[in-house]
Amino acid sequence: MISQAEIEHLLKSLCRDQLVNLGVGETGNRGWFRATVVSHESSAGRLVLTYDLDRPTDRAPEPGERVVVSAMRMDDEAQCAPMTVEHSTGGSHPTIELHMAGLWQPEDDRRHQARVALHIRANRARRWLGGAWHDLDATVVDLSSRGLGLSLSQEAHVGDRLSLSIPLEAGSPDLRVTLEVRHVRPGTRTESIWRAGGLFRNLLPADHERVIRFIFAELRSRQHSY
């Protein structure tokens, strides 16, 4: 029979093959990689990850270098922690051994989340109102792993539900999401445009992973273009 202490230990540990985010570099110029957990010894503060270096300019962090790991942990809460590199293999698919350099802390969405500015017109956008869906025009102006910002052709209200079909990548099926509006304001250029932002609701794990990979690809592409 498993003890309560063993249960609590398991809850604190990241699962093998769990996907996490690995941040390399200084805060203002940090590169992000999608990584997979190989092992996690929470009591010893040791984490082993593997990830891909898919660009010629990518580099594996060196021993002693400080990195950041972001992961979904207990109660599906996004948390991040500073870690120090103990060892890293070479090649295009390196394995990296990390040691905790600080505590896991809840992420503040507004301050810490990777967010990219975009201009993608939704192929279809609808607002739930009066027990039915009503079409409207919507353009995605920014995207994060938790939600997105929109430019709308009609006024919306906090708490509204929006259904969106977004052509995220050329040649791929539209990303279909439901959004709960969290803030709304009139557009600055014209009164006929409204700016709104909200959080994804009931996003499928495969779609969540698709959003994260898109964000990382955009951030890294823009970083290398400067």
C-alpha positions in Angstrom: 0.0 0.0 0.0 1.4 3.4 -1.0 1.9 5.8 1.9 0.6 9.4 2.1 4.2 10.7 2.0 4.8 8.7 -1.2 1.6 10.1 -2.8 2.7 13.7 -1.9 6.2 13.0 -3.4 4.6 11.7 -6.6 2.4 14.8 -6.9 5.4 17.0 -6.6 7.3 15.2 -9.4 7.1 15.8 -13.1 6.0 12.7 -15.0 8.3 10.9 -17.5 7.6 12.1 -21.0 5.8 15.2 -19.7 6.2 18.3 -21.9 7.8 21.4 -20.3 9.3 24.7 -21.5 13.0 25.3 -21.3 14.2 28.9 -21.3 17.8 29.6 -22.2 19.5 33.0 -22.0 18.9 36.3 -20.2 15.4 37.5 -19.6 15.3 40.1 -22.3 16.8 37.7 -24.9 15.6 34.3 -23.8 15.2 31.5 -26.2 12.5 28.9 -25.5 12.5 25.2 -26.4 9.8 22.5 -26.0 11.4 19.7 -23.9 10.5 16.3 -22.6 11.0 15.0 -19.1 13.4 12.0 -18.9 13.4 11.8 -15.1 12.7 14.1 -12.1 13.9 13.5 -8.6 12.1 16.2 -6.7 13.7 15.3 -3.3 17.1 15.7 -4.8 16.2 18.7 -6.9 17.4 17.0 -10.1 15.7 17.1 -13.5 16.7 15.5 -16.8 15.3 16.8 -20.1 15.7 16.1 -23.7 14.9 18.5 -26.6 15.7 19.4 -30.2 18.1 22.0 -31.6 16.6 22.4 -35.0 18.3 25.6 -36.2 21.9 26.2 -37.0 22.0 29.1 -34.5 20.6 27.1 -31.6 23.1 26.1 -28.9 23.0 23.8 -25.9 23.5 25.6 -22.6 26.8 25.0 -20.8 27.5 23.5 -17.3 27.0 26.2 -14.7 24.6 28.2 -16.9 21.3 29.3 -15.4 18.1 28.4 -17.2 14.4 28.5 -16.5 11.9 25.6 -16.6 8.2 26.2 -16.9 5.7 23.3 -16.4 2.1 22.5 -15.5 2.3 21.1 -12.0 -0.2 20.4 -9.2 -3.8 21.4 -9.8 -2.9 22.2 -13.4 -1.1 25.3 -12.3 1.6 26.8 -14.5 4.8 27.2 -12.4 8.4 28.0 -13.2 11.7 27.5 -11.5 15.3 28.6 -12.0 17.8 25.7 -12.5 21.5 25.3 -13.1 22.9 23.1 -15.8 25.1 20.3 -14.5 25.7 18.5 -17.8 24.5 18.6 -21.4 25.2 16.3 -24.3 25.9 17.5 -27.8 24.1 16.9 -31.1 20.8 18.0 -32.4 18.8 16.1 -29.8 20.7 16.8 -26.5 19.9 15.6 -23.0 20.4 18.1 -20.3 20.8 17.5 -16.5 19.6 20.3 -14.3 19.6 21.1 -10.6 17.1 23.3 -8.8 18.5 26.8 -8.1 15.3 28.2 -6.5 11.7 27.3 -5.7 8.8 26.5 -8.1 6.7 29.7 -8.3 3.3 30.3 -9.9 3.6 32.0 -13.2 2.0 35.4 -13.6 0.3 35.2 -17.0 0.7 38.9 -17.8 4.4 39.1 -16.8 6.0 35.7 -17.6 4.0 34.1 -20.4 5.4 34.0 -23.9 3.1 36.1 -26.1 3.4 36.9 -29.8 1.8 39.7 -31.7 -0.1 38.6 -34.8 -2.5 39.7 -37.4 -4.6 36.7 -38.4 -8.2 37.1 -39.5 -10.4 34.2 -38.2 -12.1 32.3 -41.0 -15.1 32.2 -38.7 -16.0 33.9 -35.4 -19.2 33.6 -33.4 -20.5 35.0 -30.2 -22.9 33.2 -27.9 -25.8 35.5 -27.2 -29.4 35.0 -26.2 -29.1 31.2 -26.5 -27.7 31.1 -30.0 -24.4 31.7 -31.9 -24.1 35.0 -33.9 -21.4 35.6 -36.5 -19.0 38.5 -36.2 -15.6 39.5 -37.7 -12.5 38.9 -35.6 -8.8 39.2 -36.1 -6.2 37.6 -33.7 -3.8 40.3 -32.6 -1.8 38.3 -30.0 -1.5 34.8 -28.8 -0.3 33.0 -25.7 -0.6 29.5 -24.4 -3.5 30.4 -22.3 -5.5 32.7 -24.6 -5.5 35.4 -27.2 -6.2 39.1 -28.0 -8.8 40.0 -30.6 -9.9 42.9 -32.7 -13.7 42.6 -33.1 -16.3 44.2 -35.4 -18.9 44.2 -32.6 -18.9 45.1 -28.9 -18.4 42.1 -26.6 -18.7 41.9 -22.8 -16.7 40.3 -20.0 -17.9 36.7 -19.6 -19.0 36.3 -23.2 -18.1 33.1 -25.0 -16.6 33.3 -28.5 -16.0 30.4 -30.9 -13.2 30.9 -33.4 -11.8 29.1 -36.4 -8.2 30.4 -36.9 -5.9 29.6 -39.9 -2.8 29.3 -37.6 -0.4 27.7 -40.1 -0.6 27.5 -43.9 -1.7 24.1 -45.2 -2.9 22.9 -41.8 -6.5 22.6 -40.5 -7.9 25.7 -38.7 -7.4 25.9 -35.0 -10.8 25.8 -33.4 -11.1 27.3 -30.0 -13.6 28.6 -27.5 -12.7 31.8 -25.6 -14.1 33.3 -22.5 -13.7 37.1 -22.7 -11.9 38.6 -19.7 -11.5 42.3 -20.8 -12.9 44.6 -23.5 -12.2 48.1 -24.6 -13.0 50.4 -27.6 -10.4 50.5 -30.3 -8.2 53.6 -30.3 -8.5 54.3 -34.1 -12.2 53.8 -34.7 -15.3 53.4 -32.7 -16.5 50.5 -34.9 -13.6 48.2 -33.7 -13.4 46.7 -30.2 -10.3 45.1 -28.6 -10.9 42.0 -26.4 -8.8 39.4 -24.7 -9.7 36.1 -23.1 -8.8 32.6 -22.0 -9.2 29.4 -23.8 -11.9 27.1 -22.5 -11.8 23.2 -22.9 -8.8 23.4 -25.2 -7.8 19.9 -26.3 -4.3 18.8 -25.2 -3.3 18.3 -28.9 -4.5 21.9 -29.7 -2.7 23.3 -26.6 0.5 21.7 -27.8 0.0 23.1 -31.3 -0.4 26.6 -29.9 2.7 26.3 -27.8 4.8 25.0 -30.7 3.5 27.8 -32.9 4.4 30.5 -30.3 7.9 29.1 -29.9 8.5 28.9 -33.6 7.4 32.5 -34.0 9.5 33.8 -31.1 12.6 32.0 -32.3 12.1 33.0 -35.9 11.8 36.7 -34.9 14.7 36.4 -32.5 17.0 35.1 -35.2 15.8 37.7 -37.7 17.3 40.6 -35.7 
